[in-house]
Amino acid sequence: MNFPSNLRYTKDHEWILLEGNTATIGITEFAQRELGDIVFVDIPTVGKTLEAEDVFGTVEAVKTVSDLFLPVAGTINELNAQLESEPELVNTDPYGEGWMVKMTVKNPADVEALLDAAAYQALVGE
């Protein structure tokens, strides 16, 4: 399983890539494997300011629907429009084309407090 070292992770299985004060967020390879085939991604929070741990959307797999939790506080700016027609990108490329949202982070230092790759790998036991 892949745990890119340039990302930070949450215990809820989201990843975050911070560039300046803009972050890209998605779900981890572990999460997409646990969910199975992703059939729909619903993110109605574009333009909204949310707190860390707030639900920013849902991801629907064949057998379940799971909430998506925001890793840090900030404003959701952009949704990955490709997921509307190709939700399976979350399965095939969770750290690349399968990203979910881009946001402006309220406090970039909050990202550093999240799990690094080694800590996340230990959490999921891989």
Solvent accessible surface area in square Angstrom, and as a share of the most:
residue,aa,sasa,rsa
1,M,78,0.35
2,N,81,0.42
3,F,26,0.11
4,P,27,0.17
5,S,102,0.65
6,N,103,0.53
7,L,7,0.03
8,R,62,0.22
9,Y,0,0.00
10,T,9,0.05
11,K,143,0.61
12,D,56,0.29
13,H,48,0.21
14,E,3,0.01
15,W,4,0.01
16,I,1,0.01
17,L,47,0.24
18,L,50,0.25
19,E,109,0.49
20,G,67,0.64
21,N,79,0.41
22,T,53,0.31
23,A,0,0.00
24,T,10,0.06
25,I,0,0.00
26,G,0,0.00
27,I,5,0.03
28,T,0,0.00
29,E,24,0.11
30,F,37,0.16
31,A,11,0.09
32,Q,15,0.07
33,R,133,0.49
34,E,123,0.55
35,L,29,0.15
36,G,30,0.28
37,D,97,0.50
38,I,6,0.03
39,V,70,0.40
40,F,99,0.41
41,V,15,0.09
42,D,59,0.31
43,I,11,0.06
44,P,90,0.57
45,T,12,0.07
46,V,68,0.39
47,G,58,0.56
48,K,107,0.46
49,T,93,0.54
50,L,26,0.13
51,E,94,0.42
52,A,44,0.34
53,E,104,0.46
54,D,52,0.27
55,V,66,0.38
56,F,1,0.00
57,G,4,0.04
58,T,37,0.22
59,V,1,0.00
60,E,65,0.29
61,A,3,0.02
62,V,105,0.60
63,K,190,0.80
64,T,58,0.34
65,V,90,0.52
66,S,37,0.24
67,D,70,0.36
68,L,2,0.01
69,F,62,0.26
70,L,0,0.00
71,P,5,0.03
72,V,3,0.02
73,A,9,0.07
74,G,3,0.03
75,T,40,0.23
76,I,0,0.00
77,N,75,0.38
78,E,78,0.35
79,L,58,0.29
80,N,5,0.02
81,A,76,0.59
82,Q,79,0.35
83,L,4,0.02
84,E,145,0.65
85,S,91,0.59
86,E,65,0.29
87,P,17,0.11
88,E,82,0.37
89,L,25,0.13
90,V,0,0.00
91,N,31,0.16
92,T,103,0.60
93,D,53,0.27
94,P,13,0.08
95,Y,41,0.16
96,G,30,0.28
97,E,86,0.39
98,G,0,0.00
99,W,42,0.15
100,M,0,0.00
101,V,0,0.00
102,K,58,0.24
103,M,0,0.00
104,T,50,0.29
105,V,5,0.03
106,K,143,0.61
107,N,69,0.35
108,P,53,0.33
109,A,65,0.51
110,D,56,0.29
111,V,4,0.02
112,E,111,0.50
113,A,91,0.71
114,L,34,0.17
115,L,41,0.20
116,D,64,0.33
117,A,14,0.11
118,A,74,0.57
119,A,40,0.31
120,Y,0,0.00
121,Q,70,0.31
122,A,80,0.62
123,L,82,0.41
124,V,21,0.12
125,G,65,0.63
126,E,101,0.45
